[in-house]
């Protein structure tokens, strides 16, 4: 089972999936990211995701693409070494900032927003 936590702040929106991101749960994650595509500054926190397969990775990439098409900025926080390794191995970290902590992701979002201004 997957739970999606959404947290809004003055500067950004946090999308935090809690649970496994796989072929069985990816639809819920994809829908949540679609709803947040116009958030402006989106931070995706994967720290509570113990496992993600290719379906989860595809949904993540699709959500980032939709957010960027809407003119938004995206960063990913992930404190799980196995997931972080997956994101680096697949080159995911070349399309969006991938940080270990939420605070680092917030700083990366702020920096990318400043660079595009």
Biopython code that builds the backbone (N, CA, C, O; Angstrom):
import numpy as np
from Bio.PDB.StructureBuilder import StructureBuilder

atoms = [
    (1, "UNK", "N", (0.828, -1.184, 0.000)),
    (1, "UNK", "CA", (0.000, 0.000, 0.000)),
    (1, "UNK", "C", (0.875, 1.251, 0.000)),
    (1, "UNK", "O", (1.945, 1.277, 0.608)),
    (2, "UNK", "N", (0.409, 2.268, -0.681)),
    (2, "UNK", "CA", (1.153, 3.516, -0.792)),
    (2, "UNK", "C", (0.312, 4.655, -0.244)),
    (2, "UNK", "O", (-0.882, 4.757, -0.527)),
    (3, "UNK", "N", (0.943, 5.500, 0.535)),
    (3, "UNK", "CA", (0.302, 6.718, 1.029)),
    (3, "UNK", "C", (1.055, 7.895, 0.425)),
    (3, "UNK", "O", (2.284, 7.882, 0.365)),
    (4, "UNK", "N", (0.328, 8.906, -0.019)),
    (4, "UNK", "CA", (0.958, 10.102, -0.574)),
    (4, "UNK", "C", (0.677, 11.262, 0.373)),
    (4, "UNK", "O", (-0.478, 11.636, 0.580)),
    (5, "UNK", "N", (1.732, 11.829, 0.944)),
    (5, "UNK", "CA", (1.579, 12.991, 1.816)),
    (5, "UNK", "C", (1.940, 14.242, 1.020)),
    (5, "UNK", "O", (2.980, 14.297, 0.363)),
    (6, "UNK", "N", (1.073, 15.237, 1.088)),
    (6, "UNK", "CA", (1.322, 16.507, 0.406)),
    (6, "UNK", "C", (1.435, 17.593, 1.473)),
    (6, "UNK", "O", (0.581, 17.710, 2.352)),
    (7, "UNK", "N", (2.486, 18.372, 1.381)),
    (7, "UNK", "CA", (2.717, 19.438, 2.351)),
    (7, "UNK", "C", (2.989, 20.722, 1.574)),
    (7, "UNK", "O", (3.899, 20.771, 0.746)),
    (8, "UNK", "N", (2.207, 21.750, 1.843)),
    (8, "UNK", "CA", (2.379, 23.031, 1.149)),
    (8, "UNK", "C", (3.056, 24.019, 2.082)),
    (8, "UNK", "O", (2.664, 24.150, 3.242)),
    (9, "UNK", "N", (4.066, 24.712, 1.584)),
    (9, "UNK", "CA", (4.686, 25.805, 2.325)),
    (9, "UNK", "C", (4.559, 27.058, 1.463)),
    (9, "UNK", "O", (4.038, 27.002, 0.349)),
    (10, "UNK", "N", (5.026, 28.163, 1.972)),
    (10, "UNK", "CA", (4.952, 29.411, 1.210)),
    (10, "UNK", "C", (5.831, 29.346, -0.039)),
    (10, "UNK", "O", (5.536, 29.998, -1.041)),
    (11, "UNK", "N", (6.913, 28.558, 0.020)),
    (11, "UNK", "CA", (7.892, 28.540, -1.068)),
    (11, "UNK", "C", (7.792, 27.350, -2.010)),
    (11, "UNK", "O", (8.188, 27.444, -3.172)),
    (12, "UNK", "N", (7.266, 26.232, -1.519)),
    (12, "UNK", "CA", (7.265, 25.017, -2.331)),
    (12, "UNK", "C", (6.201, 24.039, -1.852)),
    (12, "UNK", "O", (5.579, 24.232, -0.808)),
    (13, "UNK", "N", (6.008, 22.992, -2.634)),
    (13, "UNK", "CA", (5.099, 21.902, -2.291)),
    (13, "UNK", "C", (5.922, 20.624, -2.180)),
    (13, "UNK", "O", (6.748, 20.335, -3.045)),
    (14, "UNK", "N", (5.694, 19.864, -1.116)),
    (14, "UNK", "CA", (6.389, 18.592, -0.919)),
    (14, "UNK", "C", (5.418, 17.448, -1.229)),
    (14, "UNK", "O", (4.300, 17.408, -0.714)),
    (15, "UNK", "N", (5.860, 16.539, -2.065)),
    (15, "UNK", "CA", (5.126, 15.307, -2.339)),
    (15, "UNK", "C", (5.953, 14.170, -1.743)),
    (15, "UNK", "O", (7.081, 13.923, -2.169)),
    (16, "UNK", "N", (5.380, 13.479, -0.749)),
    (16, "UNK", "CA", (6.126, 12.435, -0.049)),
    (16, "UNK", "C", (5.376, 11.107, -0.141)),
    (16, "UNK", "O", (4.456, 10.860, 0.639)),
    (17, "UNK", "N", (5.762, 10.254, -1.089)),
    (17, "UNK", "CA", (5.165, 8.910, -1.107)),
    (17, "UNK", "C", (5.728, 8.092, 0.050)),
    (17, "UNK", "O", (6.923, 8.147, 0.340)),
    (18, "UNK", "N", (4.849, 7.331, 0.710)),
    (18, "UNK", "CA", (5.260, 6.475, 1.820)),
    (18, "UNK", "C", (4.843, 5.054, 1.468)),
    (18, "UNK", "O", (3.655, 4.729, 1.445)),
    (19, "UNK", "N", (5.831, 4.215, 1.197)),
    (19, "UNK", "CA", (5.566, 2.834, 0.795)),
    (19, "UNK", "C", (6.286, 2.522, -0.503)),
    (19, "UNK", "O", (7.019, 3.357, -1.034)),
    (20, "UNK", "N", (6.078, 1.333, -1.003)),
    (20, "UNK", "CA", (6.763, 0.900, -2.218)),
    (20, "UNK", "C", (6.158, 1.534, -3.462)),
    (20, "UNK", "O", (4.938, 1.628, -3.599)),
    (21, "UNK", "N", (7.025, 1.963, -4.359)),
    (21, "UNK", "CA", (6.601, 2.518, -5.649)),
    (21, "UNK", "C", (6.867, 1.464, -6.708)),
    (21, "UNK", "O", (7.990, 1.316, -7.190)),
    (22, "UNK", "N", (5.823, 0.739, -7.061)),
    (22, "UNK", "CA", (5.983, -0.328, -8.041)),
    (22, "UNK", "C", (4.775, -0.359, -8.969)),
    (22, "UNK", "O", (3.918, 0.523, -8.913)),
    (23, "UNK", "N", (4.710, -1.363, -9.809)),
    (23, "UNK", "CA", (3.642, -1.460, -10.800)),
    (23, "UNK", "C", (2.251, -1.456, -10.167)),
    (23, "UNK", "O", (1.284, -1.047, -10.809)),
    (24, "UNK", "N", (2.140, -1.903, -8.929)),
    (24, "UNK", "CA", (0.846, -1.969, -8.262)),
    (24, "UNK", "C", (0.401, -0.634, -7.673)),
    (24, "UNK", "O", (-0.798, -0.381, -7.553)),
    (25, "UNK", "N", (1.345, 0.211, -7.309)),
    (25, "UNK", "CA", (1.004, 1.467, -6.622)),
    (25, "UNK", "C", (1.297, 2.708, -7.456)),
    (25, "UNK", "O", (0.956, 3.819, -7.050)),
    (26, "UNK", "N", (1.918, 2.535, -8.604)),
    (26, "UNK", "CA", (2.412, 3.677, -9.369)),
    (26, "UNK", "C", (1.300, 4.599, -9.871)),
    (26, "UNK", "O", (1.524, 5.798, -10.035)),
    (27, "UNK", "N", (0.110, 4.059, -10.115)),
    (27, "UNK", "CA", (-0.987, 4.882, -10.609)),
    (27, "UNK", "C", (-1.335, 6.009, -9.651)),
    (27, "UNK", "O", (-1.581, 7.139, -10.072)),
    (28, "UNK", "N", (-1.354, 5.701, -8.385)),
    (28, "UNK", "CA", (-1.653, 6.698, -7.351)),
    (28, "UNK", "C", (-0.572, 7.786, -7.323)),
    (28, "UNK", "O", (-0.882, 8.971, -7.202)),
    (29, "UNK", "N", (0.690, 7.378, -7.435)),
    (29, "UNK", "CA", (1.804, 8.326, -7.438)),
    (29, "UNK", "C", (1.751, 9.199, -8.690)),
    (29, "UNK", "O", (1.936, 10.414, -8.611)),
    (30, "UNK", "N", (1.499, 8.585, -9.840)),
    (30, "UNK", "CA", (1.413, 9.320, -11.102)),
    (30, "UNK", "C", (0.303, 10.373, -11.036)),
    (30, "UNK", "O", (0.475, 11.504, -11.490)),
    (31, "UNK", "N", (-0.827, 9.982, -10.464)),
    (31, "UNK", "CA", (-1.961, 10.904, -10.338)),
    (31, "UNK", "C", (-1.620, 12.089, -9.422)),
    (31, "UNK", "O", (-1.946, 13.235, -9.730)),
    (32, "UNK", "N", (-0.963, 11.796, -8.300)),
    (32, "UNK", "CA", (-0.577, 12.860, -7.366)),
    (32, "UNK", "C", (0.381, 13.837, -8.034)),
    (32, "UNK", "O", (0.233, 15.051, -7.886)),
    (33, "UNK", "N", (1.367, 13.316, -8.771)),
    (33, "UNK", "CA", (2.314, 14.197, -9.459)),
    (33, "UNK", "C", (1.614, 15.013, -10.540)),
    (33, "UNK", "O", (1.953, 16.178, -10.748)),
    (34, "UNK", "N", (0.649, 14.423, -11.224)),
    (34, "UNK", "CA", (-0.112, 15.147, -12.230)),
    (34, "UNK", "C", (-0.876, 16.298, -11.605)),
    (34, "UNK", "O", (-0.934, 17.390, -12.170)),
    (35, "UNK", "N", (-1.466, 16.059, -10.436)),
    (35, "UNK", "CA", (-2.202, 17.111, -9.732)),
    (35, "UNK", "C", (-1.285, 18.235, -9.267)),
    (35, "UNK", "O", (-1.726, 19.374, -9.112)),
    (36, "UNK", "N", (-0.008, 17.920, -9.043)),
    (36, "UNK", "CA", (0.947, 18.909, -8.528)),
    (36, "UNK", "C", (1.794, 19.548, -9.627)),
    (36, "UNK", "O", (2.688, 20.340, -9.330)),
    (37, "UNK", "N", (1.529, 19.221, -10.878)),
    (37, "UNK", "CA", (2.372, 19.699, -11.980)),
    (37, "UNK", "C", (2.452, 21.219, -12.039)),
    (37, "UNK", "O", (3.462, 21.765, -12.481)),
    (38, "UNK", "N", (1.410, 21.904, -11.603)),
    (38, "UNK", "CA", (1.419, 23.370, -11.668)),
    (38, "UNK", "C", (1.832, 24.006, -10.347)),
    (38, "UNK", "O", (1.577, 25.190, -10.126)),
    (39, "UNK", "N", (2.466, 23.238, -9.466)),
    (39, "UNK", "CA", (2.824, 23.738, -8.129)),
    (39, "UNK", "C", (3.886, 24.838, -8.159)),
    (39, "UNK", "O", (4.013, 25.582, -7.187)),
    (40, "UNK", "N", (4.641, 24.959, -9.230)),
    (40, "UNK", "CA", (5.706, 25.969, -9.279)),
    (40, "UNK", "C", (7.030, 25.398, -8.827)),
    (40, "UNK", "O", (7.928, 25.176, -9.639)),
    (41, "UNK", "N", (7.153, 25.160, -7.535)),
    (41, "UNK", "CA", (8.353, 24.533, -6.969)),
    (41, "UNK", "C", (7.925, 23.255, -6.266)),
    (41, "UNK", "O", (7.261, 23.292, -5.230)),
    (42, "UNK", "N", (8.315, 22.125, -6.843)),
    (42, "UNK", "CA", (7.902, 20.820, -6.331)),
    (42, "UNK", "C", (9.103, 20.068, -5.796)),
    (42, "UNK", "O", (10.120, 19.920, -6.473)),
    (43, "UNK", "N", (8.965, 19.601, -4.580)),
    (43, "UNK", "CA", (10.008, 18.809, -3.953)),
    (43, "UNK", "C", (9.440, 17.407, -3.738)),
    (43, "UNK", "O", (8.420, 17.246, -3.067)),
    (44, "UNK", "N", (10.082, 16.418, -4.292)),
    (44, "UNK", "CA", (9.633, 15.031, -4.152)),
    (44, "UNK", "C", (10.569, 14.347, -3.160)),
    (44, "UNK", "O", (11.762, 14.186, -3.415)),
    (45, "UNK", "N", (10.002, 13.950, -2.027)),
    (45, "UNK", "CA", (10.785, 13.329, -0.957)),
    (45, "UNK", "C", (10.591, 11.815, -0.999)),
    (45, "UNK", "O", (9.522, 11.309, -0.657)),
    (46, "UNK", "N", (11.618, 11.106, -1.415)),
    (46, "UNK", "CA", (11.553, 9.644, -1.545)),
    (46, "UNK", "C", (12.119, 8.914, -0.327)),
    (46, "UNK", "O", (12.361, 7.708, -0.387)),
    (47, "UNK", "N", (12.330, 9.628, 0.772)),
    (47, "UNK", "CA", (12.980, 9.043, 1.941)),
    (47, "UNK", "C", (12.163, 7.951, 2.612)),
    (47, "UNK", "O", (12.719, 7.156, 3.369)),
    (48, "UNK", "N", (10.859, 7.888, 2.359)),
    (48, "UNK", "CA", (10.000, 6.866, 2.952)),
    (48, "UNK", "C", (9.610, 5.792, 1.932)),
    (48, "UNK", "O", (8.631, 5.070, 2.123)),
    (49, "UNK", "N", (10.387, 5.696, 0.844)),
    (49, "UNK", "CA", (10.135, 4.693, -0.194)),
    (49, "UNK", "C", (11.223, 3.617, -0.090)),
    (49, "UNK", "O", (12.365, 3.855, -0.482)),
    (50, "UNK", "N", (10.874, 2.438, 0.433)),
    (50, "UNK", "CA", (11.887, 1.397, 0.597)),
    (50, "UNK", "C", (12.253, 0.696, -0.708)),
    (50, "UNK", "O", (13.317, 0.084, -0.809)),
    (51, "UNK", "N", (11.362, 0.784, -1.722)),
    (51, "UNK", "CA", (11.603, 0.093, -2.989)),
    (51, "UNK", "C", (10.935, 0.858, -4.118)),
    (51, "UNK", "O", (9.811, 1.341, -3.975)),
    (52, "UNK", "N", (11.638, 0.964, -5.253)),
    (52, "UNK", "CA", (11.049, 1.576, -6.440)),
    (52, "UNK", "C", (11.508, 0.786, -7.654)),
    (52, "UNK", "O", (12.704, 0.552, -7.830)),
    (53, "UNK", "N", (10.551, 0.370, -8.502)),
    (53, "UNK", "CA", (10.908, -0.353, -9.715)),
    (53, "UNK", "C", (10.857, 0.592, -10.915)),
    (53, "UNK", "O", (10.711, 1.804, -10.750)),
    (54, "UNK", "N", (10.976, 0.045, -12.099)),
    (54, "UNK", "CA", (11.016, 0.873, -13.310)),
    (54, "UNK", "C", (9.705, 1.635, -13.520)),
    (54, "UNK", "O", (9.712, 2.729, -14.085)),
    (55, "UNK", "N", (8.583, 1.070, -13.072)),
    (55, "UNK", "CA", (7.305, 1.780, -13.193)),
    (55, "UNK", "C", (7.319, 3.037, -12.324)),
    (55, "UNK", "O", (6.849, 4.093, -12.747)),
    (56, "UNK", "N", (7.854, 2.924, -11.119)),
    (56, "UNK", "CA", (7.967, 4.077, -10.228)),
    (56, "UNK", "C", (8.892, 5.132, -10.794)),
    (56, "UNK", "O", (8.600, 6.326, -10.737)),
    (57, "UNK", "N", (10.019, 4.681, -11.346)),
    (57, "UNK", "CA", (10.971, 5.606, -11.959)),
    (57, "UNK", "C", (10.337, 6.326, -13.153)),
    (57, "UNK", "O", (10.530, 7.528, -13.337)),
    (58, "UNK", "N", (9.585, 5.583, -13.955)),
    (58, "UNK", "CA", (8.901, 6.181, -15.100)),
    (58, "UNK", "C", (7.890, 7.226, -14.673)),
    (58, "UNK", "O", (7.790, 8.284, -15.294)),
    (59, "UNK", "N", (7.132, 6.938, -13.612)),
    (59, "UNK", "CA", (6.152, 7.903, -13.105)),
    (59, "UNK", "C", (6.850, 9.148, -12.580)),
    (59, "UNK", "O", (6.368, 10.264, -12.773)),
    (60, "UNK", "N", (7.972, 8.958, -11.924)),
    (60, "UNK", "CA", (8.750, 10.077, -11.399)),
    (60, "UNK", "C", (9.230, 10.973, -12.540)),
    (60, "UNK", "O", (9.097, 12.195, -12.470)),
    (61, "UNK", "N", (9.781, 10.373, -13.581)),
    (61, "UNK", "CA", (10.258, 11.137, -14.738)),
    (61, "UNK", "C", (9.100, 11.855, -15.427)),
    (61, "UNK", "O", (9.231, 13.016, -15.813)),
    (62, "UNK", "N", (7.970, 11.169, -15.582)),
    (62, "UNK", "CA", (6.805, 11.782, -16.205)),
    (62, "UNK", "C", (6.282, 12.965, -15.400)),
    (62, "UNK", "O", (5.908, 13.991, -15.967)),
    (63, "UNK", "N", (6.257, 12.821, -14.086)),
    (63, "UNK", "CA", (5.807, 13.907, -13.218)),
    (63, "UNK", "C", (6.718, 15.114, -13.298)),
    (63, "UNK", "O", (6.254, 16.254, -13.301)),
    (64, "UNK", "N", (8.009, 14.863, -13.362)),
    (64, "UNK", "CA", (8.979, 15.962, -13.481)),
    (64, "UNK", "C", (8.811, 16.662, -14.829)),
    (64, "UNK", "O", (8.859, 17.890, -14.903)),
    (65, "UNK", "N", (8.616, 15.892, -15.882)),
    (65, "UNK", "CA", (8.413, 16.482, -17.211)),
    (65, "UNK", "C", (7.175, 17.382, -17.233)),
    (65, "UNK", "O", (7.216, 18.489, -17.771)),
    (66, "UNK", "N", (6.072, 16.902, -16.644)),
    (66, "UNK", "CA", (4.850, 17.712, -16.613)),
    (66, "UNK", "C", (5.047, 19.000, -15.809)),
    (66, "UNK", "O", (4.569, 20.063, -16.205)),
    (67, "UNK", "N", (5.745, 18.899, -14.689)),
    (67, "UNK", "CA", (5.999, 20.086, -13.864)),
    (67, "UNK", "C", (6.853, 21.093, -14.626)),
    (67, "UNK", "O", (6.593, 22.296, -14.587)),
    (68, "UNK", "N", (7.861, 20.600, -15.308)),
    (68, "UNK", "CA", (8.729, 21.504, -16.082)),
    (68, "UNK", "C", (7.985, 22.129, -17.255)),
    (68, "UNK", "O", (8.181, 23.304, -17.567)),
    (69, "UNK", "N", (7.128, 21.340, -17.906)),
    (69, "UNK", "CA", (6.337, 21.887, -19.013)),
    (69, "UNK", "C", (5.413, 23.003, -18.528)),
    (69, "UNK", "O", (5.070, 23.904, -19.293)),
    (70, "UNK", "N", (5.010, 22.941, -17.255)),
    (70, "UNK", "CA", (4.156, 23.972, -16.665)),
    (70, "UNK", "C", (4.996, 25.128, -16.114)),
    (70, "UNK", "O", (4.463, 26.035, -15.474)),
    (71, "UNK", "N", (6.316, 25.095, -16.366)),
    (71, "UNK", "CA", (7.199, 26.176, -15.929)),
    (71, "UNK", "C", (7.719, 26.027, -14.516)),
    (71, "UNK", "O", (8.242, 26.985, -13.947)),
    (72, "UNK", "N", (7.586, 24.842, -13.939)),
    (72, "UNK", "CA", (8.001, 24.628, -12.558)),
    (72, "UNK", "C", (9.420, 24.128, -12.405)),
    (72, "UNK", "O", (10.076, 23.734, -13.370)),
    (73, "UNK", "N", (9.873, 24.156, -11.165)),
    (73, "UNK", "CA", (11.181, 23.629, -10.783)),
    (73, "UNK", "C", (10.946, 22.408, -9.895)),
    (73, "UNK", "O", (9.987, 22.368, -9.124)),
    (74, "UNK", "N", (11.828, 21.411, -10.009)),
    (74, "UNK", "CA", (11.676, 20.168, -9.248)),
    (74, "UNK", "C", (13.013, 19.768, -8.642)),
    (74, "UNK", "O", (14.061, 19.922, -9.269)),
    (75, "UNK", "N", (12.967, 19.253, -7.416)),
    (75, "UNK", "CA", (14.131, 18.642, -6.779)),
    (75, "UNK", "C", (13.659, 17.376, -6.069)),
    (75, "UNK", "O", (12.489, 17.251, -5.708)),
    (76, "UNK", "N", (14.583, 16.448, -5.877)),
    (76, "UNK", "CA", (14.271, 15.173, -5.225)),
    (76, "UNK", "C", (15.169, 15.011, -4.003)),
    (76, "UNK", "O", (16.382, 15.207, -4.076)),
    (77, "UNK", "N", (14.551, 14.648, -2.880)),
    (77, "UNK", "CA", (15.300, 14.321, -1.667)),
    (77, "UNK", "C", (15.165, 12.820, -1.439)),
    (77, "UNK", "O", (14.074, 12.260, -1.535)),
    (78, "UNK", "N", (16.289, 12.181, -1.137)),
    (78, "UNK", "CA", (16.258, 10.738, -0.898)),
    (78, "UNK", "C", (17.401, 10.357, 0.034)),
    (78, "UNK", "O", (18.573, 10.505, -0.312)),
    (79, "UNK", "N", (17.051, 9.866, 1.216)),
    (79, "UNK", "CA", (18.077, 9.483, 2.190)),
    (79, "UNK", "C", (18.368, 7.985, 2.166)),
    (79, "UNK", "O", (19.126, 7.489, 2.999)),
    (80, "UNK", "N", (17.773, 7.264, 1.223)),
    (80, "UNK", "CA", (17.989, 5.813, 1.135)),
    (80, "UNK", "C", (19.101, 5.507, 0.126)),
    (80, "UNK", "O", (18.932, 5.770, -1.065)),
    (81, "UNK", "N", (20.221, 4.963, 0.572)),
    (81, "UNK", "CA", (21.361, 4.713, -0.320)),
    (81, "UNK", "C", (21.021, 3.878, -1.558)),
    (81, "UNK", "O", (21.536, 4.155, -2.641)),
    (82, "UNK", "N", (20.167, 2.866, -1.418)),
    (82, "UNK", "CA", (19.865, 2.029, -2.581)),
    (82, "UNK", "C", (19.083, 2.811, -3.637)),
    (82, "UNK", "O", (19.338, 2.664, -4.832)),
    (83, "UNK", "N", (18.137, 3.637, -3.203)),
    (83, "UNK", "CA", (17.383, 4.457, -4.158)),
    (83, "UNK", "C", (18.254, 5.546, -4.756)),
    (83, "UNK", "O", (18.179, 5.830, -5.952)),
    (84, "UNK", "N", (19.076, 6.150, -3.923)),
    (84, "UNK", "CA", (19.972, 7.198, -4.424)),
    (84, "UNK", "C", (20.905, 6.624, -5.483)),
    (84, "UNK", "O", (21.166, 7.263, -6.503)),
    (85, "UNK", "N", (21.405, 5.420, -5.236)),
    (85, "UNK", "CA", (22.280, 4.757, -6.213)),
    (85, "UNK", "C", (21.523, 4.515, -7.519)),
    (85, "UNK", "O", (22.073, 4.721, -8.601)),
    (86, "UNK", "N", (20.270, 4.081, -7.424)),
    (86, "UNK", "CA", (19.445, 3.878, -8.616)),
    (86, "UNK", "C", (19.297, 5.189, -9.393)),
    (86, "UNK", "O", (19.441, 5.208, -10.615)),
    (87, "UNK", "N", (19.012, 6.275, -8.686)),
    (87, "UNK", "CA", (18.824, 7.571, -9.350)),
    (87, "UNK", "C", (20.115, 8.045, -10.027)),
    (87, "UNK", "O", (20.068, 8.633, -11.107)),
    (88, "UNK", "N", (21.254, 7.792, -9.401)),
    (88, "UNK", "CA", (22.540, 8.176, -10.002)),
    (88, "UNK", "C", (22.894, 7.256, -11.174)),
    (88, "UNK", "O", (23.357, 7.726, -12.213)),
    (89, "UNK", "N", (22.678, 5.949, -11.010)),
    (89, "UNK", "CA", (23.015, 4.980, -12.055)),
    (89, "UNK", "C", (22.222, 5.226, -13.328)),
    (89, "UNK", "O", (22.751, 5.081, -14.430)),
    (90, "UNK", "N", (20.960, 5.597, -13.185)),
    (90, "UNK", "CA", (20.100, 5.824, -14.352)),
    (90, "UNK", "C", (20.283, 7.217, -14.950)),
    (90, "UNK", "O", (19.667, 7.543, -15.965)),
    (91, "UNK", "N", (21.129, 8.041, -14.325)),
    (91, "UNK", "CA", (21.355, 9.387, -14.846)),
    (91, "UNK", "C", (20.271, 10.370, -14.467)),
    (91, "UNK", "O", (20.233, 11.493, -14.971)),
    (92, "UNK", "N", (19.392, 9.947, -13.577)),
    (92, "UNK", "CA", (18.285, 10.784, -13.146)),
    (92, "UNK", "C", (18.779, 12.096, -12.541)),
    (92, "UNK", "O", (18.161, 13.147, -12.711)),
    (93, "UNK", "N", (19.907, 12.013, -11.829)),
    (93, "UNK", "CA", (20.450, 13.203, -11.165)),
    (93, "UNK", "C", (20.991, 14.233, -12.160)),
    (93, "UNK", "O", (21.378, 15.331, -11.759)),
    (94, "UNK", "N", (21.022, 13.892, -13.445)),
    (94, "UNK", "CA", (21.432, 14.878, -14.454)),
    (94, "UNK", "C", (20.256, 15.732, -14.915)),
    (94, "UNK", "O", (20.455, 16.780, -15.529)),
    (95, "UNK", "N", (19.016, 15.286, -14.620)),
    (95, "UNK", "CA", (17.861, 16.078, -15.055)),
    (95, "UNK", "C", (17.262, 16.918, -13.924)),
    (95, "UNK", "O", (16.653, 17.956, -14.184)),
    (96, "UNK", "N", (17.428, 16.480, -12.678)),
    (96, "UNK", "CA", (16.973, 17.257, -11.522)),
    (96, "UNK", "C", (17.965, 17.080, -10.383)),
    (96, "UNK", "O", (18.665, 16.069, -10.318)),
    (97, "UNK", "N", (18.030, 18.065, -9.478)),
    (97, "UNK", "CA", (18.887, 17.886, -8.301)),
    (97, "UNK", "C", (18.379, 16.731, -7.439)),
    (97, "UNK", "O", (17.186, 16.637, -7.153)),
    (98, "UNK", "N", (19.294, 15.857, -7.029)),
    (98, "UNK", "CA", (18.975, 14.774, -6.105)),
    (98, "UNK", "C", (19.838, 14.988, -4.871)),
    (98, "UNK", "O", (21.066, 14.939, -4.952)),
    (99, "UNK", "N", (19.204, 15.224, -3.734)),
    (99, "UNK", "CA", (19.920, 15.510, -2.493)),
    (99, "UNK", "C", (19.575, 14.468, -1.441)),
    (99, "UNK", "O", (18.614, 13.713, -1.589)),
    (100, "UNK", "N", (20.364, 14.436, -0.388)),
    (100, "UNK", "CA", (20.119, 13.452, 0.668)),
    (100, "UNK", "C", (19.053, 13.921, 1.646)),
    (100, "UNK", "O", (18.290, 13.110, 2.171)),
    (101, "UNK", "N", (18.996, 15.232, 1.894)),
    (101, "UNK", "CA", (18.049, 15.730, 2.889)),
    (101, "UNK", "C", (17.032, 16.681, 2.268)),
    (101, "UNK", "O", (17.235, 17.223, 1.182)),
    (102, "UNK", "N", (15.941, 16.861, 2.988)),
    (102, "UNK", "CA", (14.897, 17.781, 2.568)),
    (102, "UNK", "C", (15.434, 19.213, 2.517)),
    (102, "UNK", "O", (15.130, 19.963, 1.589)),
    (103, "UNK", "N", (16.231, 19.586, 3.513)),
    (103, "UNK", "CA", (16.795, 20.947, 3.541)),
    (103, "UNK", "C", (17.681, 21.215, 2.331)),
    (103, "UNK", "O", (17.641, 22.302, 1.754)),
    (104, "UNK", "N", (18.485, 20.219, 1.948)),
    (104, "UNK", "CA", (19.346, 20.379, 0.766)),
    (104, "UNK", "C", (18.499, 20.506, -0.494)),
    (104, "UNK", "O", (18.844, 21.270, -1.397)),
    (105, "UNK", "N", (17.397, 19.767, -0.564)),
    (105, "UNK", "CA", (16.515, 19.850, -1.733)),
    (105, "UNK", "C", (15.842, 21.222, -1.802)),
    (105, "UNK", "O", (15.682, 21.783, -2.886)),
    (106, "UNK", "N", (15.449, 21.759, -0.651)),
    (106, "UNK", "CA", (14.858, 23.109, -0.614)),
    (106, "UNK", "C", (15.882, 24.126, -1.125)),
    (106, "UNK", "O", (15.538, 25.019, -1.899)),
    (107, "UNK", "N", (17.136, 23.989, -0.693)),
    (107, "UNK", "CA", (18.191, 24.899, -1.153)),
    (107, "UNK", "C", (18.423, 24.752, -2.656)),
    (107, "UNK", "O", (18.639, 25.745, -3.351)),
    (108, "UNK", "N", (18.378, 23.513, -3.159)),
    (108, "UNK", "CA", (18.553, 23.278, -4.598)),
    (108, "UNK", "C", (17.400, 23.900, -5.386)),
    (108, "UNK", "O", (17.619, 24.466, -6.457)),
    (109, "UNK", "N", (16.189, 23.801, -4.869)),
    (109, "UNK", "CA", (15.040, 24.426, -5.516)),
    (109, "UNK", "C", (15.205, 25.942, -5.568)),
    (109, "UNK", "O", (14.952, 26.570, -6.596)),
    (110, "UNK", "N", (15.630, 26.516, -4.453)),
    (110, "UNK", "CA", (15.832, 27.963, -4.391)),
    (110, "UNK", "C", (16.907, 28.382, -5.384)),
    (110, "UNK", "O", (16.759, 29.390, -6.076)),
    (111, "UNK", "N", (17.979, 27.618, -5.456)),
    (111, "UNK", "CA", (19.073, 27.950, -6.381)),
    (111, "UNK", "C", (18.634, 27.836, -7.822)),
    (111, "UNK", "O", (18.985, 28.684, -8.642)),
    (112, "UNK", "N", (17.865, 26.795, -8.153)),
    (112, "UNK", "CA", (17.414, 26.643, -9.546)),
    (112, "UNK", "C", (16.413, 27.732, -9.894)),
    (112, "UNK", "O", (16.379, 28.201, -11.031)),
    (113, "UNK", "N", (15.604, 28.136, -8.933)),
    (113, "UNK", "CA", (14.659, 29.230, -9.168)),
    (113, "UNK", "C", (15.383, 30.539, -9.407)),
    (113, "UNK", "O", (14.990, 31.333, -10.262)),
    (114, "UNK", "N", (16.455, 30.760, -8.638)),
    (114, "UNK", "CA", (17.246, 31.979, -8.806)),
    (114, "UNK", "C", (17.942, 31.986, -10.162)),
    (114, "UNK", "O", (18.047, 33.033, -10.800)),
    (115, "UNK", "N", (18.414, 30.829, -10.605)),
    (115, "UNK", "CA", (19.135, 30.732, -11.878)),
    (115, "UNK", "C", (18.215, 30.990, -13.054)),
    (115, "UNK", "O", (18.653, 31.516, -14.077)),
    (116, "UNK", "N", (16.933, 30.625, -12.925)),
    (116, "UNK", "CA", (16.019, 30.804, -14.051)),
    (116, "UNK", "C", (15.347, 32.182, -14.035)),
    (116, "UNK", "O", (14.629, 32.534, -14.972)),
    (117, "UNK", "N", (15.575, 32.944, -12.992)),
    (117, "UNK", "CA", (14.950, 34.279, -12.892)),
    (117, "UNK", "C", (15.703, 35.296, -13.699)),
    (117, "UNK", "O", (15.320, 36.465, -13.729)),
]
sb = StructureBuilder()
sb.init_structure("model")
sb.init_model(0)
sb.init_chain("A")
sb.init_seg("    ")
for serial, (resi, resn, name, xyz) in enumerate(atoms, 1):
    if name == "N":
        sb.init_residue(resn, " ", resi, " ")
    sb.init_atom(name, np.array(xyz, "f"), 0.0, 1.0, " ", f" {name:<3s}", serial, name[0])
structure = sb.get_structure()
